[in-house]
Amino acid sequence: MNLFTGTTSKGGPAAGNRSRSAPKALAAVVSAAALALPVTTATAAAPAAIPPGLSCDTGKHAIDDYTGFALCRNNGSRTQVFWVHLVCGWSPDVDGDRVTLRPGESGQSTAHCGSLGTGIGEIHVRP
């Protein structure tokens, strides 16, 4: 019986098999297309390295899994700007405050993921 029209098929058992084989064929095509993607697409979003001249420690707040920080020192010979970037799971990703460091100075950037998400997944330092 066709659920949309309420009519029955008059084509015998072959008509029923034809309607079931179409979704199977579509699933096979979709699966093959997904497997044909190059491996490099999965690794294209690799985390960026800490900017040259900065030495940084990153982490989560001791009692709050939604707050992350980057504490950096400018070991270079020119002024640099950095900020922390948090990957927040189900919530939108967030950037912390921009911090400007002259040579030899240290500073910290903090950010907070939305409370409806799953907390911090990754912490990056951005130039």
Backbone as JSON Lines, residues from 0, in Angstrom:
{"i":0,"aa":"M","n":[0.85,-1.17,0.0],"ca":[0.0,0.0,0.0],"c":[0.89,1.23,0.0]}
{"i":1,"aa":"N","n":[0.55,2.21,-0.81],"ca":[1.27,3.47,-0.86],"c":[0.76,4.36,0.27]}
{"i":2,"aa":"L","n":[1.65,4.74,1.18],"ca":[1.24,5.51,2.35],"c":[0.82,6.94,2.01]}
{"i":3,"aa":"F","n":[1.27,7.45,0.88],"ca":[0.94,8.82,0.51],"c":[-0.43,8.93,-0.16]}
{"i":4,"aa":"T","n":[-0.76,7.96,-1.0],"ca":[-2.02,8.04,-1.75],"c":[-3.09,7.11,-1.22]}
{"i":5,"aa":"G","n":[-2.73,6.11,-0.41],"ca":[-3.71,5.16,0.11],"c":[-4.08,4.09,-0.89]}
{"i":6,"aa":"T","n":[-3.37,4.0,-2.03],"ca":[-3.67,2.99,-3.05],"c":[-2.71,1.83,-2.91]}
{"i":7,"aa":"T","n":[-3.11,0.69,-3.48],"ca":[-2.24,-0.48,-3.46],"c":[-1.57,-0.62,-4.8]}
{"i":8,"aa":"S","n":[-0.41,-1.26,-4.8],"ca":[0.34,-1.47,-6.03],"c":[-0.22,-2.67,-6.77]}
{"i":9,"aa":"K","n":[-0.3,-2.57,-8.12],"ca":[-0.8,-3.68,-8.92],"c":[0.33,-4.37,-9.66]}
{"i":10,"aa":"G","n":[1.57,-3.99,-9.39],"ca":[2.69,-4.55,-10.13],"c":[3.23,-5.83,-9.56]}
{"i":11,"aa":"G","n":[2.65,-6.4,-8.53],"ca":[3.14,-7.65,-7.95],"c":[4.36,-7.39,-7.07]}
{"i":12,"aa":"P","n":[5.07,-8.46,-6.72],"ca":[6.19,-8.33,-5.8],"c":[7.34,-7.51,-6.36]}
{"i":13,"aa":"A","n":[7.52,-7.47,-7.65],"ca":[8.63,-6.72,-8.24],"c":[8.48,-5.23,-7.97]}
{"i":14,"aa":"A","n":[7.26,-4.7,-7.96],"ca":[7.06,-3.27,-7.72],"c":[7.51,-2.9,-6.32]}
{"i":15,"aa":"G","n":[7.24,-3.73,-5.34],"ca":[7.66,-3.46,-3.97],"c":[9.17,-3.5,-3.84]}
{"i":16,"aa":"N","n":[9.83,-4.42,-4.53],"ca":[11.29,-4.52,-4.46],"c":[11.95,-3.3,-5.1]}
{"i":17,"aa":"R","n":[11.35,-2.77,-6.15],"ca":[11.91,-1.63,-6.84],"c":[11.93,-0.41,-5.91]}
{"i":18,"aa":"S","n":[10.88,-0.23,-5.12],"ca":[10.83,0.93,-4.24],"c":[11.81,0.81,-3.08]}
{"i":19,"aa":"R","n":[12.15,-0.42,-2.68],"ca":[13.11,-0.6,-1.6],"c":[14.54,-0.53,-2.12]}
{"i":20,"aa":"S","n":[14.78,-0.87,-3.36],"ca":[16.14,-0.87,-3.88],"c":[16.63,0.54,-4.17]}
{"i":21,"aa":"A","n":[15.75,1.49,-4.44],"ca":[16.19,2.86,-4.72],"c":[16.88,3.49,-3.52]}
{"i":22,"aa":"P","n":[16.32,3.4,-2.31],"ca":[17.04,3.96,-1.15],"c":[18.38,3.26,-0.9]}
{"i":23,"aa":"K","n":[18.43,1.94,-1.14],"ca":[19.69,1.22,-0.95],"c":[20.74,1.72,-1.95]}
{"i":24,"aa":"A","n":[20.33,1.94,-3.2],"ca":[21.27,2.42,-4.22],"c":[21.75,3.82,-3.86]}
{"i":25,"aa":"L","n":[20.84,4.67,-3.4],"ca":[21.22,6.03,-3.0],"c":[22.2,5.99,-1.83]}
{"i":26,"aa":"A","n":[21.95,5.14,-0.86],"ca":[22.85,5.03,0.29],"c":[24.24,4.56,-0.15]}
{"i":27,"aa":"A","n":[24.29,3.64,-1.1],"ca":[25.58,3.16,-1.6],"c":[26.35,4.27,-2.3]}
{"i":28,"aa":"V","n":[25.66,5.1,-3.09],"ca":[26.31,6.2,-3.8],"c":[26.83,7.24,-2.8]}
{"i":29,"aa":"V","n":[26.03,7.58,-1.8],"ca":[26.45,8.56,-0.8],"c":[27.65,8.03,-0.01]}
{"i":30,"aa":"S","n":[27.63,6.76,0.37],"ca":[28.75,6.17,1.11],"c":[30.02,6.18,0.28]}
{"i":31,"aa":"A","n":[29.9,5.84,-1.0],"ca":[31.07,5.83,-1.88],"c":[31.63,7.23,-2.05]}
{"i":32,"aa":"A","n":[30.75,8.22,-2.16],"ca":[31.22,9.6,-2.31],"c":[31.93,10.06,-1.04]}
{"i":33,"aa":"A","n":[31.43,9.69,0.12],"ca":[32.07,10.09,1.38],"c":[33.44,9.45,1.52]}
{"i":34,"aa":"L","n":[33.57,8.2,1.09],"ca":[34.85,7.51,1.19],"c":[35.86,8.04,0.17]}
{"i":35,"aa":"A","n":[35.38,8.68,-0.89],"ca":[36.27,9.18,-1.94],"c":[36.91,10.5,-1.58]}
{"i":36,"aa":"L","n":[36.51,11.15,-0.47],"ca":[37.11,12.42,-0.07],"c":[38.58,12.21,0.27]}
{"i":37,"aa":"P","n":[39.43,13.14,-0.13],"ca":[40.85,12.98,0.2],"c":[41.08,13.12,1.71]}
{"i":38,"aa":"V","n":[42.09,12.45,2.19],"ca":[42.4,12.45,3.61],"c":[42.8,13.85,4.08]}
{"i":39,"aa":"T","n":[43.39,14.66,3.2],"ca":[43.86,15.99,3.59],"c":[42.73,16.91,4.03]}
{"i":40,"aa":"T","n":[41.5,16.68,3.61],"ca":[40.4,17.54,4.04],"c":[40.18,17.42,5.54]}
{"i":41,"aa":"A","n":[40.37,16.27,6.1],"ca":[40.15,16.09,7.53],"c":[41.24,16.79,8.36]}
{"i":42,"aa":"T","n":[42.43,16.93,7.81],"ca":[43.53,17.53,8.56],"c":[43.77,18.99,8.18]}
{"i":43,"aa":"A","n":[42.93,19.57,7.34],"ca":[43.14,20.94,6.89],"c":[43.0,21.96,8.01]}
{"i":44,"aa":"A","n":[42.26,21.66,9.06],"ca":[42.02,22.6,10.14],"c":[42.94,22.33,11.33]}
{"i":45,"aa":"A","n":[44.19,21.98,11.05],"ca":[45.14,21.72,12.13],"c":[45.4,22.99,12.92]}
{"i":46,"aa":"P","n":[45.6,22.88,14.22],"ca":[45.83,24.07,15.03],"c":[47.08,24.82,14.61]}
{"i":47,"aa":"A","n":[47.02,26.14,14.68],"ca":[48.15,26.97,14.32],"c":[49.17,26.95,15.46]}
{"i":48,"aa":"A","n":[50.44,27.11,15.09],"ca":[51.5,27.13,16.09],"c":[51.5,28.47,16.82]}
{"i":49,"aa":"I","n":[52.14,28.5,17.99],"ca":[52.28,29.75,18.74],"c":[53.15,30.69,17.91]}
{"i":50,"aa":"P","n":[52.77,31.96,17.81],"ca":[53.52,32.9,17.0],"c":[54.99,32.96,17.42]}
{"i":51,"aa":"P","n":[55.91,33.12,16.45],"ca":[57.34,33.2,16.77],"c":[57.63,34.36,17.72]}
{"i":52,"aa":"G","n":[58.53,34.14,18.65],"ca":[58.91,35.17,19.6],"c":[58.1,35.13,20.89]}
{"i":53,"aa":"L","n":[57.0,34.39,20.9],"ca":[56.19,34.27,22.11],"c":[56.38,32.89,22.73]}
{"i":54,"aa":"S","n":[56.43,32.83,24.04],"ca":[56.36,31.54,24.73],"c":[55.09,31.6,25.58]}
{"i":55,"aa":"C","n":[54.23,30.61,25.4],"ca":[52.9,30.67,26.0],"c":[52.55,29.39,26.74]}
{"i":56,"aa":"D","n":[51.8,29.56,27.81],"ca":[51.15,28.46,28.52],"c":[49.65,28.68,28.37]}
{"i":57,"aa":"T","n":[48.92,27.61,28.06],"ca":[47.47,27.71,27.91],"c":[46.81,26.73,28.86]}
{"i":58,"aa":"G","n":[45.56,26.99,29.21],"ca":[44.84,26.06,30.06],"c":[43.44,26.53,30.39]}
{"i":59,"aa":"K","n":[42.76,25.7,31.18],"ca":[41.41,26.01,31.66],"c":[41.52,26.56,33.08]}
{"i":60,"aa":"H","n":[40.56,27.36,33.44],"ca":[40.48,27.89,34.8],"c":[40.36,26.72,35.78]}
{"i":61,"aa":"A","n":[40.94,26.85,36.95],"ca":[40.99,25.75,37.92],"c":[39.62,25.23,38.32]}
{"i":62,"aa":"I","n":[38.61,26.1,38.42],"ca":[37.29,25.64,38.87],"c":[36.18,25.9,37.85]}
{"i":63,"aa":"D","n":[36.55,26.31,36.62],"ca":[35.54,26.62,35.6],"c":[36.0,26.09,34.25]}
{"i":64,"aa":"D","n":[35.4,24.98,33.81],"ca":[35.77,24.36,32.53],"c":[35.37,25.18,31.32]}
{"i":65,"aa":"Y","n":[34.7,26.3,31.51],"ca":[34.25,27.13,30.39],"c":[35.15,28.36,30.19]}
{"i":66,"aa":"T","n":[36.11,28.6,31.09],"ca":[37.02,29.73,30.98],"c":[38.42,29.23,30.66]}
{"i":67,"aa":"G","n":[39.02,29.77,29.59],"ca":[40.36,29.38,29.19],"c":[41.27,30.59,29.12]}
{"i":68,"aa":"F","n":[42.58,30.35,29.14],"ca":[43.53,31.45,29.12],"c":[44.77,31.1,28.3]}
{"i":69,"aa":"A","n":[45.49,32.13,27.91],"ca":[46.82,32.02,27.33],"c":[47.69,33.04,28.04]}
{"i":70,"aa":"L","n":[48.73,32.57,28.71],"ca":[49.68,33.42,29.41],"c":[50.97,33.39,28.59]}
{"i":71,"aa":"C","n":[51.34,34.55,28.02],"ca":[52.47,34.59,27.09],"c":[53.53,35.59,27.52]}
{"i":72,"aa":"R","n":[54.76,35.33,27.11],"ca":[55.89,36.23,27.31],"c":[56.49,36.51,25.94]}
{"i":73,"aa":"N","n":[56.8,37.77,25.69],"ca":[57.41,38.18,24.42],"c":[58.93,38.06,24.56]}
{"i":74,"aa":"N","n":[59.49,37.03,23.95],"ca":[60.93,36.81,23.95],"c":[61.59,37.39,22.71]}
{"i":75,"aa":"G","n":[60.8,38.01,21.85],"ca":[61.32,38.57,20.6],"c":[61.87,39.97,20.79]}
{"i":76,"aa":"S","n":[62.17,40.6,19.64],"ca":[62.77,41.95,19.67],"c":[61.8,43.01,19.19]}
{"i":77,"aa":"R","n":[60.54,42.65,18.93],"ca":[59.54,43.63,18.49],"c":[58.24,43.43,19.25]}
{"i":78,"aa":"T","n":[57.42,44.46,19.29],"ca":[56.12,44.4,19.97],"c":[55.2,43.42,19.24]}
{"i":79,"aa":"Q","n":[54.48,42.63,20.02],"ca":[53.56,41.64,19.43],"c":[52.2,41.73,20.11]}
{"i":80,"aa":"V","n":[51.18,41.35,19.33],"ca":[49.8,41.27,19.82],"c":[49.36,39.81,19.74]}
{"i":81,"aa":"F","n":[48.7,39.33,20.77],"ca":[48.16,37.96,20.75],"c":[46.81,37.95,21.45]}
{"i":82,"aa":"W","n":[46.07,36.86,21.27],"ca":[44.83,36.62,22.0],"c":[44.57,35.14,22.03]}
{"i":83,"aa":"V","n":[43.77,34.71,23.0],"ca":[43.4,33.31,23.12],"c":[42.15,33.07,22.28]}
{"i":84,"aa":"H","n":[42.08,31.89,21.64],"ca":[40.91,31.47,20.86],"c":[40.46,30.13,21.44]}
{"i":85,"aa":"L","n":[39.19,30.07,21.88],"ca":[38.64,28.84,22.45],"c":[37.67,28.18,21.48]}
{"i":86,"aa":"V","n":[37.86,26.89,21.27],"ca":[36.91,26.08,20.51],"c":[35.95,25.51,21.55]}
{"i":87,"aa":"C","n":[34.67,25.88,21.43],"ca":[33.72,25.67,22.53],"c":[32.71,24.55,22.32]}
{"i":88,"aa":"G","n":[32.98,23.56,21.53],"ca":[32.03,22.46,21.38],"c":[30.75,22.92,20.73]}
{"i":89,"aa":"W","n":[29.62,22.79,21.41],"ca":[28.32,23.13,20.83],"c":[28.06,24.63,20.79]}
{"i":90,"aa":"S","n":[28.73,25.41,21.62],"ca":[28.58,26.87,21.61],"c":[29.51,27.46,20.56]}
{"i":91,"aa":"P","n":[29.25,28.7,20.14],"ca":[30.17,29.35,19.19],"c":[31.56,29.53,19.8]}
{"i":92,"aa":"D","n":[32.59,29.43,18.96],"ca":[33.95,29.67,19.42],"c":[34.1,31.13,19.82]}
{"i":93,"aa":"V","n":[35.03,31.4,20.74],"ca":[35.21,32.76,21.24],"c":[36.69,33.15,21.25]}
{"i":94,"aa":"D","n":[36.93,34.46,21.1],"ca":[38.27,35.02,21.21],"c":[38.35,35.85,22.47]}
{"i":95,"aa":"G","n":[39.52,35.83,23.09],"ca":[39.75,36.64,24.27],"c":[40.2,38.04,23.89]}
{"i":96,"aa":"D","n":[40.5,38.82,24.91],"ca":[40.96,40.18,24.7],"c":[42.34,40.18,24.04]}
{"i":97,"aa":"R","n":[42.59,41.2,23.21],"ca":[43.89,41.35,22.55],"c":[44.87,41.92,23.58]}
{"i":98,"aa":"V","n":[46.06,41.35,23.62],"ca":[47.08,41.79,24.55],"c":[48.31,42.19,23.73]}
{"i":99,"aa":"T","n":[48.83,43.4,24.0],"ca":[50.03,43.9,23.32],"c":[51.21,43.8,24.28]}
{"i":100,"aa":"L","n":[52.27,43.12,23.81],"ca":[53.45,42.93,24.65],"c":[54.68,43.53,23.97]}
{"i":101,"aa":"R","n":[55.4,44.39,24.7],"ca":[56.7,44.85,24.23],"c":[57.72,43.76,24.55]}
{"i":102,"aa":"P","n":[58.9,43.81,23.95],"ca":[59.92,42.8,24.24],"c":[60.18,42.67,25.74]}
{"i":103,"aa":"G","n":[60.16,41.42,26.24],"ca":[60.41,41.13,27.64],"c":[59.16,41.16,28.52]}
{"i":104,"aa":"E","n":[58.04,41.63,28.03],"ca":[56.82,41.71,28.83],"c":[56.03,40.41,28.76]}
{"i":105,"aa":"S","n":[55.19,40.21,29.77],"ca":[54.26,39.07,29.83],"c":[52.84,39.59,29.98]}
{"i":106,"aa":"G","n":[51.88,38.79,29.53],"ca":[50.48,39.17,29.66],"c":[49.58,37.97,29.47]}
{"i":107,"aa":"Q","n":[48.31,38.15,29.82],"ca":[47.35,37.06,29.75],"c":[46.09,37.5,29.02]}
{"i":108,"aa":"S","n":[45.57,36.6,28.18],"ca":[44.29,36.8,27.51],"c":[43.36,35.69,27.99]}
{"i":109,"aa":"T","n":[42.12,36.04,28.33],"ca":[41.15,35.04,28.78],"c":[39.88,35.14,27.95]}
{"i":110,"aa":"A","n":[39.14,34.05,27.9],"ca":[37.86,34.01,27.2],"c":[36.97,32.99,27.91]}
{"i":111,"aa":"H","n":[35.67,33.09,27.64],"ca":[34.7,32.24,28.31],"c":[33.72,31.66,27.3]}
{"i":112,"aa":"C","n":[33.6,30.34,27.25],"ca":[32.63,29.67,26.37],"c":[31.23,29.83,26.96]}
{"i":113,"aa":"G","n":[30.23,29.8,26.08],"ca":[28.84,29.88,26.51],"c":[28.47,28.71,27.41]}
{"i":114,"aa":"S","n":[27.64,28.96,28.4],"ca":[27.31,27.94,29.4],"c":[26.37,26.85,28.86]}
{"i":115,"aa":"L","n":[25.76,27.05,27.71],"ca":[24.88,26.02,27.15],"c":[25.64,24.97,26.37]}
{"i":116,"aa":"G","n":[26.94,25.2,26.14],"ca":[27.74,24.28,25.35],"c":[28.33,23.16,26.19]}
{"i":117,"aa":"T","n":[29.36,22.54,25.64],"ca":[30.0,21.4,26.28],"c":[31.33,21.76,26.92]}
{"i":118,"aa":"G","n":[31.67,23.05,26.96],"ca":[32.94,23.47,27.54],"c":[34.0,23.61,26.47]}
{"i":119,"aa":"I","n":[35.23,23.81,26.93],"ca":[36.35,24.05,26.02],"c":[36.84,22.74,25.42]}
{"i":120,"aa":"G","n":[36.95,22.73,24.09],"ca":[37.49,21.57,23.39],"c":[38.95,21.77,23.05]}
{"i":121,"aa":"E","n":[39.33,22.97,22.63],"ca":[40.71,23.29,22.26],"c":[41.01,24.73,22.63]}
{"i":122,"aa":"I","n":[42.31,25.0,22.88],"ca":[42.76,26.36,23.18],"c":[43.9,26.68,22.23]}
{"i":123,"aa":"H","n":[43.79,27.83,21.53],"ca":[44.82,28.26,20.58],"c":[45.28,29.66,20.93]}
{"i":124,"aa":"V","n":[46.51,29.99,20.55],"ca":[47.02,31.35,20.68],"c":[47.07,31.91,19.26]}
{"i":125,"aa":"R","n":[46.45,33.06,19.06],"ca":[46.4,33.69,17.74],"c":[47.24,34.96,17.72]}
{"i":126,"aa":"P","n":[47.94,35.21,16.6],"ca":[48.73,36.44,16.49],"c":[47.86,37.62,16.11]}
